[in-house]
Amino acid sequence: MNKLLFDEGMEEMDRHIDKFYISYELESNSIHAPDGEYLLKDITCDWTAINLYNKTDGGSQLKDWFSKSKVIVRSGLIDLSTLFKCYREIQSQHNYHGRFIERYDFDGTYIVIQVGS
C-alpha cells in the first residue's frame, strides 16, 4: 500500500494502529519537509541485550539507526504506510519494544522519529 493518507481523509483506525501494532499517536500526518523520499532515523540505544539477555551494561549508549527504505513526503504530508515500514526496518535492528509513534521531524536530511512504550 503506497497510498498517501491526507489529514482530512484519515480514518480512526488508519490514524492510530496498523497491522503490526504500531500506534500512531499524532493528530495529523503533516511534516515541514519538501516533497521527496527520505531515510528514517531513530536515536536510541541497542535494546537487543536489554530485551533478550536482561543486560544493561554497554547497551545504554545512544546510537543513530537508519531505515533501508525511504519515507515518502508529498504536499507537506507524510505517507504513513512508508513511515511504518521504515520504522519496522529500524526496530528489527535495535529491538526497541516501544510501539507508540509520538513525533517525527525533518532535520534537513532525515526524518527523525521518536517512539515510546
WONOR-V907156 format. One record per pair of residues at least 12 apart in sequence whose C-alpha atoms are under 10 Angstrom apart, sorted by the first residue. I is the first residue (numbers start at 0). J is the second residue. D is the distance in whole Angstrom. If there is no record, write none. Layout:
BEGIN
i->{I/I}
j->{J/J}
d->{D/D}
END
This chain:
BEGIN
i->{0/0/0/0/1/1/1/1/1/2/2/2/2/2/3/3/3/3/3/3/3/3/3/3/4/4/4/4/4/4/4/4/5/5/5/5/5/5/5/5/5/5/6/6/6/6/6/6/7/7/9/9/9/13/13/14/14/14/14/15/15/16/16/16/17/17/17/18/19/19/19/19/20/20/20/21/21/21/21/21/21/21/21/22/22/22/22/22/22/22/22/22/23/23/23/23/23/23/23/23/24/24/24/24/24/24/24/25/25/25/25/25/27/27/28/28/28/28/28/28/28/28/29/29/29/29/29/29/29/29/29/30/30/30/30/30/30/30/30/30/30/31/31/31/31/31/31/31/31/31/32/32/32/32/32/32/32/32/32/32/32/32/32/33/33/33/33/33/33/33/34/34/34/34/34/34/34/35/35/35/35/35/35/35/35/36/36/36/36/36/36/36/36/36/36/36/37/37/37/37/37/37/37/37/37/37/37/37/37/37/38/38/38/38/38/38/38/38/38/38/38/38/38/38/39/39/39/39/39/39/39/39/39/39/39/39/39/39/39/39/39/39/39/39/39/39/39/40/40/40/40/40/40/40/40/40/40/40/40/40/40/40/40/40/41/41/41/41/41/41/41/41/41/41/41/41/41/41/41/41/41/42/42/42/42/42/42/42/42/42/42/43/43/43/43/43/43/43/43/43/43/43/44/44/44/44/44/44/44/44/44/44/44/45/45/45/45/45/45/45/45/45/45/45/45/45/46/46/46/46/46/46/46/46/47/47/47/47/47/47/48/48/49/49/50/50/50/50/51/62/63/63/63/64/64/64/64/64/64/64/65/65/65/65/65/65/65/65/65/66/66/66/66/66/66/66/66/66/66/67/67/67/67/67/68/68/68/68/68/68/68/69/69/69/69/69/69/69/70/70/70/70/70/70/70/72/77/77/82/82/82/82/83/86/86/86/86/95/95/95/96/96/96/97/97/97/97/98/98/98/99/99/99/99/100/100/100/100/100/101/101/101/101/102/102}
j->{78/79/80/81/71/78/79/80/81/71/78/79/80/81/28/71/72/73/76/77/78/79/80/81/27/28/29/76/77/78/79/80/27/28/29/73/74/75/76/77/78/79/26/27/28/29/76/77/27/28/26/27/28/79/80/26/27/28/79/99/100/98/99/100/79/80/83/83/83/84/87/98/83/98/99/83/86/87/97/98/99/100/114/83/97/98/99/100/101/114/115/116/79/83/98/99/100/101/102/114/98/99/100/101/102/114/115/99/100/101/102/103/76/77/72/75/76/77/78/79/102/103/72/73/74/75/76/77/78/103/104/72/73/74/75/76/77/103/104/105/110/72/74/75/76/77/104/105/106/107/72/73/74/75/76/77/104/105/106/107/108/109/110/72/73/74/75/76/105/107/71/72/73/74/75/76/77/69/70/71/72/73/74/75/77/68/69/70/71/72/73/77/78/81/109/110/66/68/69/70/71/72/82/85/105/107/108/109/110/111/65/66/67/68/69/70/71/82/85/86/108/109/110/111/64/65/66/67/68/69/70/81/82/83/84/85/86/88/89/103/104/105/108/109/110/111/112/63/64/65/66/85/86/89/103/104/105/106/108/109/110/111/112/113/61/62/63/64/65/66/86/89/90/93/103/109/110/111/112/113/114/61/62/63/64/65/93/111/112/113/114/58/59/60/61/62/63/64/93/95/113/114/57/58/59/60/61/62/63/64/93/94/95/57/58/59/60/61/62/63/64/90/92/93/94/95/58/59/90/92/93/94/95/96/91/92/93/94/95/96/93/94/94/95/93/94/95/96/94/93/89/93/111/86/88/89/90/92/93/111/85/86/88/89/90/92/109/110/111/82/84/85/86/87/88/89/90/91/92/84/85/86/88/89/81/82/84/85/86/88/89/81/82/84/85/86/109/110/82/83/84/85/86/109/110/110/103/110/100/103/110/112/100/98/100/112/114/114/115/116/114/115/116/113/114/115/116/114/115/116/113/114/115/116/112/113/114/115/116/113/114/115/116/114/115}
d->{10/10/7/8/9/7/9/6/7/10/7/8/7/9/10/8/8/8/8/7/5/7/8/9/9/8/10/8/8/6/7/8/8/7/8/10/9/10/7/8/8/9/8/5/6/7/8/10/9/10/10/8/9/9/10/8/8/9/9/9/9/9/9/10/9/9/8/10/9/10/9/9/10/7/9/7/9/9/8/5/6/7/9/10/9/6/5/6/9/9/10/10/9/9/8/6/5/7/9/9/10/6/6/5/8/10/10/9/7/6/7/9/9/9/10/8/6/5/8/7/10/10/9/10/9/6/4/6/9/10/10/8/9/9/5/6/6/8/7/7/9/9/9/6/8/9/8/7/9/10/7/9/9/6/8/9/8/6/9/8/9/10/9/7/7/8/7/9/9/9/8/5/5/6/7/9/9/9/8/6/5/7/10/10/10/9/5/5/5/6/9/10/10/10/9/10/9/8/5/5/7/8/10/10/9/10/7/6/6/10/7/6/7/6/5/6/9/9/8/10/8/6/6/9/8/6/5/8/8/7/7/10/8/10/10/6/7/9/8/9/10/9/9/6/5/6/7/7/6/5/7/9/8/8/9/10/10/10/10/6/6/5/6/9/10/8/6/5/7/9/8/7/9/10/10/10/9/6/5/7/8/6/6/5/6/9/10/8/8/8/10/10/8/8/5/6/7/8/8/8/9/10/9/6/5/5/4/6/8/9/7/9/8/9/6/7/8/8/7/10/9/10/8/5/7/8/7/8/9/9/5/5/5/8/9/8/6/5/8/10/9/9/9/9/10/7/8/8/9/9/10/10/10/10/10/6/9/8/8/10/8/9/8/6/10/9/9/10/9/10/9/5/7/8/6/5/9/10/9/10/7/10/7/8/8/9/8/6/9/8/10/7/8/9/7/10/10/9/5/9/8/7/9/9/8/10/10/10/10/10/9/9/9/10/9/8/9/9/9/9/9/8/7/10/6/5/4/6/6/6/9/5/5/6/7/6/5/7/9/6/6/7/10/7/9}
END
